[in-house]
Amino acid sequence: MAAKILANLIVMGSGILARAVVQAYRQALANAAKSGVTHETLQNAARRAGKVMTEQEARQILGVSKDTAWEEIMKKYDVLFEKNAKVESFYLQSKVHRAKECLEAIYRAKGEGTPPS
């Protein structure tokens, strides 16, 4: 009997808590909308999403120059990607990968030492 009462109390308590959390979240959204915070946050997110890596930044990340052959770029990429995998730096791995993608697009467009598809 006591277990049944305890179970009912836990179920009722969790329902009340869930409703309170939902109500607090709605109120936070309403407050943010009034102050313009949500609009500003969306603008910042859009601005960050549109940011594209430049060729100069890509070359700097991989440590290569304009006259570096594609095979050398891939060697540098492999070394840097593996080093960052060992130290578990997903952020740096993604930067190295984006740099390779940027240079790959440039090399394909130029037709110089075109990387394999």
Secondary structure as UniProt FT lines:
FT   HELIX           2..35
FT   HELIX           37..49
FT   HELIX           55..62
FT   TURN            66..67
FT   HELIX           70..86
FT   TURN            87..88
FT   HELIX           90..110
//
